[in-house]
Amino acid sequence: MSPEALAQEIFSVAQDLAEQTALGSLTAEDIPAADKLAVMRPKDRAHGDWSTNIAMQLAKKAGMPPRQLAQSIADEMGQVRGIASVEVAGPGFINITLDAAASAAVVDKVLQDGQGYGSNDHLQGKTLNLEFVSANPTGPIHIGGTRWAAVGDSLARVLKANGAKVVSEYYFNDHGEQINRFAKSLVAAAHGEEAPSDGYKGAYIDEIAQRVIEQAQGEGVDILSLPRVVAGADKDGNDLGEGDSAQREEFRKRAVPMMFAEIRESMKNFRVNFDVWFHENSLYEDGEVDQAFDVLREQGDLFEKEGATWFASTKHGDDKDRVVIKSDGNYAYFAADIAYYYNKRHRKISPADVAIYMLGADHHGYIGRMMAMCAAFGDEPGVNMQILIGQMVNVMKDGKAVRMSKRAGNVVTIDDLVEAVGVDAARYSLARTDYNQSVDIDLNLLASHTNENPVYYVQYAHARSKNVDRNAAAAGIDAALADLSLLDSEPAEAILAQLSLYPSVVQTAADQRGPHRIAHYLEDLAGAYHRWYNLERVVPMPLTDPESREGGERTAELEKAKNPEPALAAARLKLNDAVCQVIENGLGLLGVSAPEKM
């Protein structure tokens, strides 16, 4: 019996008692829905398989002491099929112990559902637009973007497992000053000059510049002979770098698509597939900025001041109003944000019920204006728009911070990390920590094949389970002979409890936008499996060592553990296979492979 099924039984019992006026002043309508009831795994197994605090939740409204209320529910729960015993503990906890058959029923459920085990439809009918990474096309994906790639893609998979329609989206910032600086940097590199003070540096700039030159030459264009105008310095003596020129525009036109292609290839190699690659520049070219502004202007949320156009964001909770069109007539960066959100909510194809933005720590100051913009369009901040802020990633080796990218300068890129530890280790290590926390990535650890390496620990459990399958097949063990009620040892029951938890973990990971919960769960399941594997065998191994025969009960326990009867061996085989399936399902949600041999 899963915790979800048990919660449903508790709900039904409590409702029946309330209808009979047996729970004080509580009515049936006062009983929380089953999915709102907490069913927890007690830390001490002596307290049962599962525990609920429903009595403490409802005691005040019922006008009854928590323990009295708990006892009334416990008396009825003891009559439910599959429950071996129920007791009231502490201030009013209801501790429940399942009978062996009910506890082990999860094995058949896992094997029956296969890859679908753990999935649900509680987000069905919702379209969630999930935007992540969204780096400027001015260089390779750095380690911060790599973390968002791992977390974002894992979250998309988790949300889909909960029935949502997910549109995963990459937003290319290909409009504005970043692209100008990129083009100026390329022109400087092509002429063997220092990069502009506000430009981009690194070997990749030289590479891209050379590729542009070669591409142009292949088309018969001598790009370096095109007009080049140097803007000189402003009134304060600041270098303005490369000015508007045919040469700079030619570099821009050719180099930006090259960077797009590199980024897309890096994402593909990292097992991240976006449904939409959205270009910021299209918002201006297609008139969508003006369209969104018209909506705001009609409702009085845009105003003119000091020659500029402002968004009245203080009307909607921001700390100050924001410029959207500067006094020189150019659009402020926030203008595209406004149009982009409006676009997401009003597309002809897959308009978003919820727009989820995954942004870096340096964007924390953007939350106020973004939520104000959401409210201005009549939406609910935190519901229709959700912003997740990720923290820093530190790459370590031999206890020291690593700056290992020759190509991109003093940063670590996605390709650097993958080359150092592989896709599986990179994705898993970045997704297993809550994005709200900074994380240290230890290259030595992730490259190791030891149980201290989290991804290896989980993958090894899967490989072990596959090896058990091969050995069981060679030994002729027939799963059809299984009697799952025989899975009553403490190591086996620990696994059964973990298997039962998986569906609730998948739902919680979606609702709390936390794919790291899947990784933590997998490590707990792998730990329970490794302990069980070391104590109990599927394939019989008769005890022949006389020193191991201590006589009496201890010998009988060893014989059962190491030399099981056919029905128990078959039951253990099915338990093994259930673990194998759930690990495969969980790793799949993280975009990590489940190897059969290691």
Phi, psi and omega in degrees: 000125182281162176299329177294316179294322179293320177299323178295321178295317178298316179301313182296316180297314182296320178297314179300316180295321179295320178296332179272007184054036181263003180239051178064231183269007180289140171252169180301327181289342181280346183282122179300149176301156184304322183284357176257357181272135180275119172239113190243157174272117179299144178295325180258116182299340178295343180269007177111182180277322184218159180218148176224149180251024184304323182296321179288330176295320192254354188302316183297316180290329180284338184072032181229152172299142183306318182293324178294316178297317180299320181295321178299317179289319182298320181301320181282324179298329180297345180267354183286135180299133179097351179259124183276320181201155178221136177218154178262134183225155175056220183284355180148020174290145174251111181262131188237131175246126179274154172284162188302319183293317180293321179296320184276353182299337180298332181298311179295325179297315179299312184291330178288316183281334178059233182295343180274353182294131182099339180283156178209179183238026187287348174253013181299140181091353179259135173254118182248121174268118184245108181257127179210164187072282172045050179276155174295144179279048183242008180175175180294163177289122180276181188295328177296315176295328178295321177298315179297326177299315180292313182291315183296314180294322177296317179297320178301317179295319180295316180297321177295323178294344177260013173092359181284151166272120185246128173253104178274135193221139175247127182254112178275118175279078185251031178222134174110199192291330180301318181290324177299315180294324178298312181296320178297321180295321180293318179298316179299315180297320181297333180260009179070026182258164174295146177295149176303157183300331180256016186267192182252143182235168179123158182298334182295331177295317177297320179299310183297318179301316180295321179295322178297315180300314181294320178298315180296318178299322179297338178258009177080020181251122175270089190295330183283349178265357178292156181303136180229119181250125177265126186285342180079220183236156177276185185296339179266004178087007180281135182293124178270352175067208183290125179274186178297129179200160178298325182294314181296319180295326179292319176296317180299313184299325183268324188282322183299314176299328177297316179291323174305312183297320179296315181297317180296321179293319178298318179296317179299316180293337179268008179066033177247119180242119180268142176283326183227132171250103189259132182257122179307320184301332181294335179296327179277317182296326183265005177074017184283335175296313180295323180297314179294322179295324179299320179297313181293323182292321181298328182262012174079025181259003172240141178213161181258136177202134177055036178079002181243164175255132186241148171264126183281067187285340178294336176297340187239025170102356179283163183277344176200159177286158188237135175288133176244333171231119185287167183296340178273004178091351178278148179285139171286161183302325183295339180301317180293325178300318180298311182294324182293317178296316179300321178299314181300321185278343187233022177294152175288327180249122176053057173297144187276130167285323180228129175253114181256123178253131175249110188237157179283166184301332181286356179259009184302324180291350180277345189299315183302311182290326179293316180292325176297318178297319177302312181295324181298329179274009176086011181261171182258112178303139181085347177246293178286330174239128177230131183241123178253126182253119180267152181259181190288155174241129176246127179262125186239149172210129183055036177078006182236150177296142185251134170233089196249007184267109175289330187282317186260008180088218189274048178219166173252130182256170179299321181290325176300312184295316180297319179297326184283319188231351181093162184293315183302308182295321181295311182296312184297314184295326181280332182272342188278352178251137177308129184297343177287350183247145172290157185221140174258127178258116181263106184297322179298316181295314185289339178271354184272154175252065179228165181290349175285341178275110188304317183292323177295318182303316181286313181297325180294325176298319178294314180298321178299316182296325177291324177294321175301318177302314181296317180294321180293322178295319179295329181273356177075026180286128185257112181297337180295341181275000189296137169242097187294340178293346179281353179278066186246010177280159181299316178297321179291319180295327177297320177293316181302319179296318179297317179299321180293331182285336192306313181301320180291328177294318180297318180292316179296321179299325178286311185295327181260009178052047185229079179297343178299336179296329177294315180298315180297320178298314182299322179293324176293317179295316179298320178298315178297321181292314180299321179295317179297316182301322183283348183249327187231136183258150170270308177278122184303140174224092185305142178278111181245350180285113183300333181290339180277349183267097182267356180085160173067213188296321182299318178296320180296321178295317179296319180299317180294322181289317187262340184224065186291151172292161184308317182294323179285319177301318180293322178295319178295324177299317180293323176297316177303315183290328178293318176299315180304315182294316183291322176297318178299316180298314182294316177297325177299324178293337179263001181070029183245142183285157177243089185291149179269341177220146177217000000 
